[in-house]
Structure formats: structure tokens, C-alpha cells
Amino acid sequence: MAHSHTSSKATTLITPTIIAKEALMMLTNNMVMGRLVHREYKNEFNKVGTSINLRKPVKFAATESATRTNTSIVEYAQAFTVTQQVHVSWAFSSAQLTMTIDEYSKRYITPAANTLANYVDVDLCNLYDDVGGWAGTHGTTPNSYSDLGDAQTILDNNACPVSGRVAVLNPAAHWAMADGLKGTFAQKPANDIHTKGYLGTVANLDMHMDQNIARHLTGAFTTSSTPLMSATVTAGGYVLPTDGWSSGAATLKAGDTFTVGSSSSDYVYGVNPVSGVSTGVPYQFVNLNDESPTGTTIAALDIFLSTSAGCQTSGQYKNMSIYPQNGSAINMNGTESSYYPQNLIFHPNAFGLVMMPLAMPAGVWGSRVTDKQAGVSIRVVKDYDIYYDEEIIRMDILYGVSTLYPELACRLVG
């Protein structure tokens, strides 16, 4: 007589909500830059959709007089959009949903969430090319307290808040710092020690490692080139008129940095943004777009976004000691056509991340989970592919990144 056998253990399917919650936790845990930047704008997008204009703080000028003087109010704003949708997808059998969540997470959810987290981190690390401030030595991996100090000095000169600063380093700089500063790190509580990439704290600077730190390829800007200013910039200028580039050979890359001037009479120095007093440190310009000369001329080298005050030598938005002068030398940083890691030292307000909940399609197996406190959201959906006779699952995120205040960040080159 034949007997049927029934398992003593009931089969339990993993639900979409369980998968989504696990994926959200893994996504948050695997982000480095994504956890360190500003995310408070998320509530603004809930009201207006995928784009908002971020208003920057108004600045005022003081007057040394008993007689009242008005400060002209100027408000600058920049667009912040949330349009980047990224997903991972894979096929599986229904039987695989009967695994324990630990098994399913280890095999599928964790690597999928890690891929999504890396996309976010790459986009945030690539914002380095909006930042003009830099420290370190091109071609040398930073490994000392003085390297960190030089970067923090640049932030100090820009009146960057001291509290909350972080450093995000590539693996080479991370381990070089760990060796060079061993014994000086102040550890945080135990729950922070296991945060991905966390190294420790030095001089009130939280140190993190991220494999997604960008490598900048400099333009071909020196061979047969003696670039000069071709006119004097005026108040509010967003571009530099230049000449002296090598015709047909020179290029500039977005993110190339330089100073202007060659003597005490024409050197453009930075100023303290609060007092307006010169720092005695050359102003660090950044080229914002890829450029090639027409003949030997790049007539409009973009150095400021049009949503900023541009070049200013007086008033509440003063940012440099003198305007770049006609005939002044343009001094490019680094060696042309070379790769340099762009480690970042910054205050969280330098960069922004907004992650929005995606709409759920009607009538599908799936779930969407949002952590409002962390500003992170993920959607999981599953469907059947009749052509290939497979179950298909996908995880999606919708996000946007933006440079908010480049003066609150500094590159530490390697």
C-alpha cells in the first residue's frame, strides 16, 4: 500500500514587504556618501514633485556708522531635480521564495541593494568637479595629519562649520591614513564602529572609506600653452575670458582647477566670506565644463553657476581680493592628462541627496518601503514572464543628487 508523505514543517513564502524592508535596510547600510550628505530636502519634494529651487541663505554687509545703510537683498537659488531611476532585476523560481529571509537576503537582496547603493555613492562622489578647493600633493597618496589639516584649513577659510565635518577617502588613502595616524583615532560608540567604511575620528573629523571615490582625468592644458586672461572680469562675472591655449591640442576637463596671477599685484586671493579680509591663499577656481579652444581662445571659461553671485570684490557676497586681470597668468593645477583620486573633506551641507518613493503599479505582487527619518525609499515588484516561464523580480530607487554649497567641501588629491 502506497503512503503519501507530508512535510512536518509548513512552507512559508517570503512576502514582498519582508523583502522590501530587508532591501531598504541593506541599501542604507551599504551607502557611504549617501549616509553622510544632506537629506533634509526630501519633504520639500513631497509637495511639488520632482524639482525644487533651493534658496541659498541671504548675506548681509555691516556698516561702520551710526547712520543706517540698507543692504540690497539678493536671493540666489538653484534647481534640484529627482529624476534618476535605477533598478536591479533577476529571474528566480517560486521555490526560492520558500527560503528563510536570511538565506534569500544573503543570495539576492544584499548584492542587489549593494549595487543600488554604489550607484548613489558614485553619483555623489562625482560631484567633486563642482568643488574648487583642494589640498594635498598631486600624485602622492595623503597619509598624514598635515594633509587633513591643509584640507580643513581651506574649509576654515571659507567659514565652514567645524561640527559635523567628514572625510571620505579611497582605499589607498584610507589605509595610508590608518597606518600614518594609528593610535590617534578616537572611536565612536560600538554601533558606529561597524558602519560600512568607518575608520575613526581625528581632530573632530569622521573618517570613512568609499571605493567609489572618483579619479579625475586632467585636460591637456600645458603643452605649448601659456594661458592668460584676455580681459579683466567685472562684478558678477561667471566666466573668464582667456587666450594662449595650444590651438587644436589643448583641452580642459570639467573639474580642472587653477589659480590666476603671477605676482603680488595681480594674484587673486580668496577672502573670508564673513569678514571679507584676504586669506593670503590664492583663490581656487574650478572649470565647470569640458572646453576646447577656438584657435587659441576659450572666450568663456565657466567658473560659477549662473545661480550664484559670480565674481565679487565688495559687498556681502565678496569672494575674492581682486578681479582677474587682463594679461594675468592662468596656473593650472596638476600635470596634464593625468588621473588623480579626488578624496573629499566636507560638511554634510556641501552636497544633497533626495530619494523619493516610486509609485506602485496596480495589481502586482510587490511592496514599497520608505524610511522617512533616513530619507531612503525602495520599491520591490514581481511578475511572471510567460515567454521564458520565469518569475522576475526587480528593485527600484528614484533619487537626485546636487552640489549645494561647494565652498563647504575640499578635495584631497592623491
C-alpha positions in Angstrom: 0.0 0.0 0.0 1.4 3.3 -1.0 1.6 6.1 1.6 1.7 9.8 1.0 4.3 11.8 2.9 3.6 15.3 4.2 6.4 17.5 5.5 6.1 18.2 9.2 7.3 21.8 8.5 4.8 24.1 6.8 6.1 26.0 3.8 6.1 29.8 4.3 6.5 32.2 1.4 8.6 35.3 1.9 6.3 38.3 1.4 7.1 41.4 -0.7 7.0 43.6 2.4 9.6 41.4 4.1 11.8 41.6 1.0 11.4 45.4 0.7 12.2 46.0 4.3 15.3 43.9 4.1 16.3 45.6 0.9 15.8 49.1 2.4 18.0 48.1 5.4 20.7 46.7 3.2 20.6 49.8 0.9 21.0 52.2 3.8 23.8 50.1 5.4 25.8 49.9 2.1 25.8 53.6 1.3 28.8 55.6 2.4 28.4 59.1 0.8 24.6 58.6 0.8 24.6 58.5 4.6 26.9 61.5 5.1 25.4 64.2 2.9 22.4 66.5 3.5 19.0 64.7 3.0 16.6 67.2 4.7 15.1 68.5 1.4 13.1 65.3 1.0 9.9 66.8 2.5 10.0 69.7 0.0 9.7 67.3 -2.9 6.7 65.6 -1.4 4.8 68.9 -2.1 5.9 69.9 -5.6 7.1 66.8 -7.5 10.5 66.0 -9.0 12.1 69.5 -8.9 12.5 72.4 -6.5 14.5 75.6 -6.4 16.8 75.7 -3.4 17.1 79.1 -2.0 20.5 79.9 -0.6 20.9 82.0 2.6 20.8 85.7 2.1 24.1 87.5 3.1 24.3 91.0 4.7 27.0 93.6 4.8 27.8 95.5 8.0 28.4 99.3 8.0 30.7 101.1 10.4 28.5 104.1 11.0 25.7 105.3 13.2 23.7 106.2 10.1 21.6 103.3 8.8 22.6 101.8 5.5 20.4 99.3 3.6 21.8 96.1 2.3 20.4 95.2 -1.1 18.7 91.9 -0.7 19.6 89.4 -3.4 18.3 85.8 -3.2 20.1 83.1 -5.2 18.6 79.7 -5.9 19.4 76.6 -7.9 17.4 73.7 -9.3 17.5 70.3 -7.5 15.9 67.6 -9.6 15.0 64.0 -8.7 14.9 62.0 -11.9 17.5 59.3 -11.6 15.7 55.9 -11.5 17.9 52.8 -11.1 16.9 49.2 -10.7 18.3 45.7 -10.4 16.3 42.7 -11.7 16.7 38.9 -11.7 14.8 35.7 -12.5 14.1 33.0 -9.9 11.8 30.1 -9.2 8.9 30.2 -6.8 10.6 27.6 -4.7 13.3 30.2 -3.9 10.7 32.3 -2.0 10.4 29.5 0.5 14.0 30.1 1.8 14.5 31.8 5.1 14.8 35.6 4.8 18.4 35.2 5.9 19.2 32.8 3.0 17.3 34.9 0.5 18.9 38.1 1.7 22.4 36.7 1.5 22.0 35.3 -2.0 19.9 38.0 -3.6 18.8 41.1 -1.6 22.2 42.0 -0.2 24.1 42.0 -3.5 21.2 43.8 -5.3 21.0 46.5 -2.6 24.7 46.9 -2.7 24.6 47.6 -6.4 22.0 50.3 -5.9 23.9 51.8 -3.1 27.0 52.0 -5.2 25.1 53.9 -7.9 24.1 56.5 -5.4 27.6 56.8 -4.0 29.2 57.1 -7.5 26.9 60.0 -8.4 27.6 61.8 -5.1 31.4 61.2 -5.4 31.3 62.6 -9.0 30.1 66.0 -7.6 33.7 66.7 -6.8 34.0 68.6 -10.1 31.9 71.4 -8.7 34.4 72.0 -6.0 37.4 74.4 -6.5 39.1 74.0 -3.1 41.8 71.3 -3.0 44.7 70.2 -0.8 47.3 67.5 -0.9 50.1 66.8 -3.5 49.1 65.6 -6.9 50.4 62.0 -7.4 51.0 61.4 -3.7 48.6 59.4 -1.5 47.6 61.5 1.5 48.8 59.8 4.7 49.4 62.4 7.4 47.8 64.7 9.9 49.1 67.7 7.9 47.2 66.5 4.8 44.0 66.6 6.7 44.9 69.9 8.3 45.6 71.5 4.9 42.1 70.5 3.7 40.5 71.6 6.9 42.3 75.0 6.7 40.6 75.6 3.3 37.2 74.9 4.9 38.1 77.2 7.8 39.0 80.0 5.4 35.5 79.5 3.8 33.8 79.8 7.3 32.7 76.2 7.1 31.0 75.0 10.3 33.5 72.9 12.3 31.0 70.5 13.7 29.9 67.6 11.5 32.8 67.6 9.0 33.6 64.2 7.4 36.3 62.8 5.2 35.6 60.2 2.5 38.8 58.5 1.2 39.5 56.0 -1.4 41.1 52.6 -0.2 44.7 53.7 -0.8 44.3 56.9 1.2 42.1 55.1 3.8 44.8 52.6 4.6 47.7 55.1 4.3 45.9 57.3 6.9 45.1 54.3 9.1 48.8 53.5 9.2 50.2 57.0 9.4 47.8 58.0 12.2 47.5 54.8 14.1 46.9 55.3 17.7 45.4 58.8 17.2 41.8 57.8 16.2 39.0 58.3 18.6 36.5 55.6 18.2 32.7 56.3 18.4 30.3 54.0 20.2 30.2 50.4 19.2 27.2 50.7 16.9 29.1 53.2 14.7 32.3 51.1 14.6 30.6 48.6 12.3 29.2 51.2 10.0 30.5 50.5 6.5 33.7 52.3 5.7 34.1 54.0 9.1 37.7 54.3 10.2 37.5 56.6 13.2 37.7 60.2 14.2 40.7 62.5 14.0 40.6 66.2 15.1 36.8 66.0 15.2 36.8 64.7 11.6 34.9 61.5 11.0 36.9 59.3 8.5 35.2 56.9 6.0 36.3 54.8 3.1 34.5 54.5 -0.2 35.7 52.6 -3.2 33.6 54.9 -5.4 35.8 58.0 -4.9 36.3 59.4 -8.4 39.6 59.7 -10.3 39.8 63.0 -12.2 41.5 63.0 -15.6 43.0 66.4 -16.2 42.8 68.1 -19.5 45.7 68.7 -22.0 46.3 72.2 -20.7 50.1 72.8 -20.6 51.8 71.5 -23.7 52.6 74.5 -25.9 50.1 76.6 -23.9 50.7 79.8 -21.9 47.1 80.6 -20.9 46.4 84.2 -19.9 43.4 86.3 -19.1 42.3 88.1 -22.3 40.2 90.7 -20.5 39.5 91.9 -16.9 36.5 90.4 -15.3 33.8 92.7 -13.9 31.5 92.4 -10.9 29.2 89.4 -11.2 31.2 87.7 -13.9 30.5 84.0 -14.2 33.2 83.2 -16.8 36.8 84.0 -17.5 37.9 85.3 -21.0 41.1 83.5 -21.8 43.7 83.1 -24.6 47.1 81.5 -25.1 45.9 77.9 -25.4 47.6 75.5 -27.8 45.5 75.6 -31.0 44.0 72.2 -31.9 45.6 70.4 -28.9 44.6 72.0 -25.6 41.6 70.7 -23.7 40.2 71.5 -20.3 38.1 69.0 -18.3 35.2 69.8 -16.0 36.8 69.7 -12.6 40.2 71.1 -13.6 41.4 73.6 -11.1 43.7 76.6 -11.3 44.7 80.0 -9.8 45.1 83.3 -11.5 48.0 85.7 -11.2 51.8 85.6 -11.1 52.8 88.5 -8.8 51.6 90.3 -5.7 50.0 92.9 -8.0 47.7 90.6 -9.9 47.3 87.4 -7.8 43.6 86.7 -7.0 43.4 85.7 -3.3 40.4 84.2 -1.5 38.7 86.1 1.2 37.0 85.1 4.5 33.3 85.1 3.5 32.2 86.7 6.8 34.9 89.5 7.2 35.8 89.9 3.6 39.5 90.0 4.6 42.0 88.3 2.3 43.2 84.9 3.4 46.5 85.3 1.7 45.8 82.0 -0.1 45.2 82.1 -3.9 41.6 81.8 -4.9 41.0 78.3 -6.2 39.0 78.4 -9.4 37.3 75.3 -10.9 36.4 74.8 -14.6 32.8 73.6 -14.7 32.6 72.3 -18.3 34.7 70.4 -20.8 36.3 73.0 -23.0 38.4 73.2 -26.2 39.8 76.4 -27.6 38.7 78.1 -30.8 42.1 78.8 -32.2 43.9 79.7 -29.0 40.9 81.2 -27.3 38.5 80.0 -24.7 36.3 83.1 -24.6 34.1 81.9 -21.7 35.6 79.6 -19.2 32.8 78.8 -16.8 33.8 79.2 -13.2 30.5 80.0 -11.4 26.9 78.7 -11.8 24.6 81.4 -13.0 22.6 81.0 -9.8 25.5 82.4 -7.8 26.8 85.9 -7.2 29.8 85.3 -9.5 33.0 87.3 -9.0 32.6 89.8 -6.2 35.3 92.0 -4.6 32.9 94.0 -2.3 29.6 93.8 -0.6 28.0 90.9 1.3 28.9 88.3 -1.4 32.6 89.3 -1.7 34.6 86.2 -2.5 38.0 87.3 -3.9 40.5 90.0 -3.3 40.6 91.5 -6.8 39.0 90.7 -10.2 41.1 88.5 -12.5 43.1 91.0 -14.6 43.7 91.2 -18.4 47.1 89.5 -19.1 47.3 87.6 -15.8 48.7 84.1 -15.9 46.3 81.1 -15.5 48.1 78.5 -13.4 46.7 75.0 -13.9 47.0 72.5 -11.0 48.5 69.1 -11.5 50.0 67.5 -14.6 48.1 67.5 -17.8 46.3 64.3 -19.0 46.8 62.6 -15.6 44.5 60.7 -13.2 44.2 61.9 -9.6 41.9 60.5 -6.9 39.5 63.1 -5.6 39.1 62.3 -1.9 36.6 64.6 -0.2 36.6 66.5 3.1 33.3 68.3 3.6 30.4 69.4 5.7 27.2 67.5 5.0 25.5 70.6 3.7 28.0 70.7 0.8 26.1 68.0 -1.1 22.5 66.9 -1.1 20.6 63.6 -1.8 16.9 63.2 -2.1 15.3 59.8 -2.6 11.6 59.7 -3.4 9.0 56.9 -3.1 8.2 55.4 -6.5 4.5 54.8 -7.4 3.3 51.2 -7.1 1.9 49.7 -10.3 -1.7 48.4 -9.9 -2.4 44.8 -9.4 1.1 43.4 -8.9 2.9 41.4 -6.2 5.1 44.0 -4.6 5.8 46.5 -1.9 7.3 49.9 -1.3 9.0 50.8 1.9 10.2 54.3 3.0 12.3 55.3 6.0 11.3 58.9 6.4 13.9 59.6 9.1 16.7 58.4 6.9 15.2 59.8 3.7 15.5 56.4 1.8 12.9 54.5 -0.2 12.8 51.4 -2.3 10.2 49.5 -4.3 10.1 45.8 -5.0 7.8 44.2 -7.6 7.5 40.7 -9.1 5.8 39.4 -12.3 5.7 36.3 -14.4 7.4 36.1 -17.8 5.2 33.7 -19.9 7.8 33.7 -22.7 10.7 32.4 -20.6 8.5 30.7 -18.0 10.3 32.6 -15.2 9.4 34.7 -12.2 11.0 38.2 -12.4 11.7 40.4 -9.5 13.1 44.0 -9.6 14.1 46.6 -7.1 13.9 50.3 -7.9 15.0 53.5 -6.4 14.4 57.1 -7.5 16.8 59.8 -6.4 18.6 63.0 -7.2 22.0 64.5 -6.1 23.2 68.1 -6.2 26.1 70.2 -5.0 24.5 72.7 -2.6 27.5 74.7 -1.2 30.8 73.8 -2.9 32.6 76.2 -0.6 31.8 73.7 2.3 33.9 71.0 0.6 37.5 70.4 -0.3 39.2 67.8 -2.5 42.2 66.0 -1.0 44.0 64.8 -4.1 46.1 61.7 -4.4 
